[in-house]
């Protein structure tokens, strides 16, 4: 399914670790059903652009983003739940964002947001994107042209412009 404004967010399973270390499965139909969400898609935990540039700005501006009308800010990474949990603890110790693993790339593929990045030895990954979702429907979308870019998906672009 190609994402289109006004269409439902594709159905897919995501995961994260519980505080006890077991895998909790989450479904996009439930996660995105109510309220307004900002969904940040990233290629992977511990990758340099995500870790040093992209996510820190969202974490720093999370309160401002919520004040602008978002009920929840979610980050979906194409990494396994274990790596994602370790990265989340390091990058967002105050839990400003909700992190979910798309380790099987079910969501990225359903959205046609998967890409091969063999030159960077990343294999198949999610593209870098931001979705504005309300009541399970896509309102706006921004997608970077490549994994190293963070021009249209920066937090400041989301906060200062109506997505």
Phi, psi and omega per residue, in radians:
X1 nan 2.211 3.024
X2 -1.501 2.332 -3.126
X3 -1.183 2.340 3.075
X4 -2.338 2.522 3.117
X5 -1.005 2.310 3.139
X6 1.561 -0.183 -3.128
X7 -1.541 2.735 3.088
X8 -1.170 2.596 3.044
X9 -1.180 2.381 -3.125
X10 -1.023 2.592 3.095
X11 -1.388 2.303 3.104
X12 -2.853 2.721 3.061
X13 -1.642 2.382 3.042
X14 -2.141 3.038 -3.130
X15 -2.608 2.837 2.969
X16 -2.753 2.908 3.129
X17 -1.542 2.446 3.032
X18 -1.341 2.921 3.074
X19 -1.024 -0.418 3.119
X20 -1.501 -0.086 3.098
X21 1.638 0.098 3.088
X22 -1.629 2.741 -3.120
X23 -1.385 2.214 3.035
X24 -1.811 2.189 3.126
X25 -1.624 2.384 3.113
X26 -2.230 2.558 3.140
X27 -1.988 2.419 -3.105
X28 -1.070 -0.550 3.118
X29 -1.025 -0.624 3.133
X30 -1.486 -0.795 -3.085
X31 -1.034 -0.711 -3.010
X32 -1.810 0.173 -3.023
X33 -1.250 -0.629 -3.012
X34 -2.161 2.504 3.066
X35 1.424 -3.015 3.125
X36 -1.932 2.233 -3.092
X37 -2.168 2.519 2.940
X38 -1.811 2.128 -3.094
X39 -1.994 2.102 -3.136
X40 -1.856 2.126 3.087
X41 -1.786 2.278 -3.133
X42 -2.305 2.666 -3.102
X43 -1.190 -0.480 3.127
X44 3.025 2.689 3.057
X45 -1.127 2.521 3.075
X46 1.174 0.084 3.064
X47 -1.298 2.544 -2.982
X48 -1.038 -0.823 -3.100
X49 -1.144 -0.766 3.135
X50 -1.092 -0.780 -3.034
X51 -1.320 -0.707 -3.029
X52 -1.672 -0.471 -3.019
X53 -2.120 -0.869 -2.947
X54 -1.299 -1.062 -3.043
X55 -1.246 -0.638 -3.141
X56 -0.983 -0.609 3.136
X57 -1.198 -0.691 3.089
X58 -1.145 -0.715 3.138
X59 -1.122 -0.773 3.130
X60 -1.123 -0.568 -3.091
X61 -1.788 0.218 -3.065
X62 -1.006 -0.760 -3.134
X63 -1.141 -0.698 3.100
X64 -1.138 -0.708 3.108
X65 -1.107 -0.783 3.107
X66 -1.093 -0.704 3.131
X67 -1.130 -0.396 3.122
X68 -1.451 0.021 3.024
X69 2.135 0.056 3.127
X70 -1.633 2.348 3.098
X71 -1.415 -0.504 -3.033
X72 -2.643 2.566 3.056
X73 -2.124 2.081 -3.112
X74 -2.044 2.481 3.028
X75 -2.035 2.223 3.093
X76 -1.974 2.102 -3.104
X77 -2.065 2.471 3.115
X78 -1.492 1.086 3.101
X79 -2.334 2.796 3.108
X80 -1.196 2.749 -3.097
X81 -1.070 -0.512 -3.106
X82 -1.264 -0.820 3.077
X83 -1.104 -0.709 -3.125
X84 -1.093 -0.705 3.126
X85 -1.122 -0.725 3.114
X86 -1.144 -0.741 3.133
X87 -1.148 -0.755 -3.138
X88 -1.039 -0.774 3.131
X89 -1.081 -0.594 -3.132
X90 -1.373 -0.819 -2.985
X91 -1.499 -0.501 -3.061
X92 -2.387 1.109 -3.070
X93 -1.100 -0.370 3.127
X94 -1.620 0.082 3.071
X95 0.959 0.903 3.090
X96 -1.295 -0.502 -3.138
X97 -2.043 2.760 3.006
X98 -1.746 2.163 -3.106
X99 -1.838 2.398 3.113
X100 -2.336 2.480 3.109
X101 -1.547 2.297 2.940
X102 -2.008 0.853 -3.067
X103 -1.019 -0.511 3.091
X104 -1.572 -0.018 -3.129
X105 1.055 0.430 3.126
X106 -1.097 -0.756 -3.134
X107 -1.250 -0.825 3.141
X108 -1.001 -0.782 3.133
X109 -1.165 -0.721 -3.137
X110 -1.096 -0.555 3.129
X111 -1.571 -0.044 -3.034
X112 1.062 0.682 -3.128
X113 -1.975 0.306 3.114
X114 -1.597 2.648 -3.125
X115 -2.578 2.689 3.050
X116 -1.725 2.284 -3.118
X117 -2.223 0.988 -3.101
X118 -1.133 -0.578 -3.129
X119 -1.093 -0.506 3.110
X120 -1.700 0.118 -3.132
X121 1.040 0.604 3.111
X122 -1.772 -0.237 -3.094
X123 1.189 -2.490 3.122
X124 -1.515 2.308 -3.091
X125 -2.454 3.020 2.993
X126 -1.450 2.565 2.980
X127 -1.269 2.917 3.095
X128 -1.556 2.152 -3.083
X129 -2.620 2.913 3.001
X130 -2.363 2.297 3.095
X131 -2.059 2.453 2.990
X132 -1.865 1.981 -3.045
X133 -2.101 2.332 3.069
X134 -2.319 2.158 3.129
X135 0.916 0.675 3.080
X136 1.435 0.016 -3.127
X137 -1.934 2.480 3.134
X138 -1.313 2.166 3.097
X139 -1.701 -0.774 -3.118
X140 -2.594 2.753 3.123
X141 -2.551 2.478 3.022
X142 -2.353 2.338 -3.101
X143 -2.329 2.300 3.109
X144 -1.345 2.624 -3.129
X145 -1.228 -0.406 3.115
X146 -2.700 2.955 -3.050
X147 -1.219 -0.369 -3.104
X148 -1.537 -0.161 -3.120
X149 -1.575 2.517 2.986
X150 -2.447 0.969 -3.123
X151 -1.557 -1.005 -3.055
X152 -1.571 -0.121 -3.109
X153 -1.941 0.213 3.097
X154 -1.191 2.684 3.102
X155 -1.061 -0.692 -3.135
X156 -1.111 -0.547 3.082
X157 -1.205 -0.617 3.136
X158 -1.279 -0.712 -3.081
X159 -1.303 -0.746 -3.035
X160 -1.482 -0.356 3.133
X161 -2.029 2.588 2.994
X162 -1.258 1.987 -3.078
X163 -1.026 nan nan
